[in-house]
Amino acid sequence: MENKKPLSYIIFRQANALIRASGLIETETAKVFAEKREVDDRIEMLHSVVLLRSLAIELYLKTILIIKYDDVFSIEDIKTRSISFPTGRDGHNFIALLDPIQDDAKDIIVKEFNKLDQKVKTLDDLKYVINKIGSTPFVDWRYIYEKSMDTTMSLIDLTNLAEALCQTAGSIKGTRLI
């Protein structure tokens, strides 16, 4: 008998792996800063942290969208069940992924984020932070060399959002799932 894991579990584990990888890069970046190496080296390393954490956030949001469905094992199951699960460009948009999440789960996200940043007390506050980060940072940052713009972001806000979503998924499921 095959031991199938729900898709939410698989997506969550992938998000956690991305967070761990971004942490390793962030640690190396700190060494580069301490060594006072080239500014370009530091920027390139932080760029990777932003990409990995942004993708992890997308996956945490997708996890929360389907976490209550223990019988969803594939994207096909999501389609068959008519579960709201943004794909394509919307699948990279934090707001588009957040909007269809059940209200009780959104409340938990806000509560978890508030533990990290007390200024976030409402869903509107959370959306403000997301809009400040940019609702599509993975898309916006993955080919940053193609853009002629000064792109900045609060790595603290990005990290807090990832942590709040990770904690939310664990809270909903009753475990950290790892």
N, C-alpha and C positions, 0 to 999 in steps of 0.2 A: 504494500500500500504506500502510495506517494504521500509524503508529508508536505502538503502545500501550505505556504504562508500567505496570509491576506496581502493584497497589493499595498495597502497602507503600511504594513510592516516593512516590506521591501523598499518602498520609497523613503520611509523614515530612516532606515539604515543607510541608504545611499546619501541622504542629506547629512547624517552624522559623520560619514566618511569625508564628505567635502569640508565640513567644519573642522574636523581633525587635521586635514591636509592644510587648510588655510591657517590654522594655528601653528603648524610647523613652519610654514613660510613666514608668518609673522615673527616667529622667534628668530629665524635667520635674518630677517630684515632688521631686527633690533641689533644684531651683531654687525651688520653692514653699517648701520647708523653709528654704532660705537667706534667702528674702525674709521669713520669719516671718509668712506669711499665715495666714489662718484655719485652725484645726485641722480643720474640716470639709472644706476643700479638700484637705488632705493625706490624710485618711482616704479620701475618695472616690477619689482617684487610686490609692492603694495597693490599694483594693478591686478596681480594674480590673486591676492587676498580678496579684493573686491569681487572679482569674477566668481571665485569659489563660494564666497558667502552669499552672493546674490542668487546663484543657482541653488544653493542649499535652502534659502528662504522660499524660493519657488516650490521646492520639493516639500518643505514643511507645510506650506499652505495647501498643497495638493493632498498631503497626508491627512490634514485636518478635514478636508472636504469629504474624504471617504473613510475616515477612521471608524465610524460606527457600523460599517458594512464588513463583517467578518467573512462574508461569502463572495466578496469581490476579489478575484485573483488575476484579472487582466483588464486592459483597456476595453476589450470587447464586452466584458461583464458590465463595465460602466455604461457603455452605449446601450446594452440590452436593458439595463435597469433605468435608463433615462436620468442618470445622475448628472447634475450640473457640474461639468468638469471642463473649464476653459482649455482650449488647445490652440495651436497655431500661435500667432503673435500674442493673443490674450493669455496663452499659457505661460508667457513670460512677464505678464503685467500683474504686479502685486495687488493693485486695487481690483482688477478683474477677477483675480483669484480669491481675494478677501470677500467681495460682495456676496457670492452665493453661499458662504459659510453660514451655518445656523447661528441665530442670534445668541444662544447660550454659549456657544463656542467663541463667538466674538467677544462676549463679556469676559471670558477667561483670558483671552489674548490681551485685552486691555488691562486686566488685573495683573497678569504676569509682567507686562511691559512696565506697569506702574511700580513694581518692585525694583526695577532697574532705573527708572526715570520718573520721579514723582510728579513731573509736569503733565504726564499723560494720564488723564483721568476718565476720558470718554473716547468713544469710537472716533469722533471727529478729531480729537487730539492725536490719536494714532494715525489717522489718515493724513493729518498735517505732517507728521514725522515722515510718513512714507512718501508724500509728495516732495518733501524737502530732500530726501534721499534720491528721489526719482522713482517712478513706479516701474520702470523697466531697466534697471541698472545692468543686468546681464547683457541685454541687447545693446545698450548704450556704450558699455565699456569693452565688449569683447573684441571689437575692431576699432579701438580708439584711434589708431594711427590713420584711419580713413576720415577722421573728423578734424576740422580746423577750429577747435574750441578749447577753451580752458575748462576742464571738467574737474569739479571738486565734489567731495562728499564727506559726510561725517561717518568715519569708520566706527565711531562709538554707537551712533544710531543704528547703523547696519548690523553691528554685532548684537546690540540690545534686541533688535527685532528678531534676529535668528534665535537668540536665547529664549525670548518670550514665546516664540512659536514652538520651539522644542519642548519647553515646559508645558505648554498648552496641550500638545499632543499626548504627553505623558500623563497629564492630569485627566484628560478625557478617557484615556485607556486605562488609567489606574496604575501606570508604571512608566518608566522612561523608555520602554521598549528596546533597550539596549542590553 
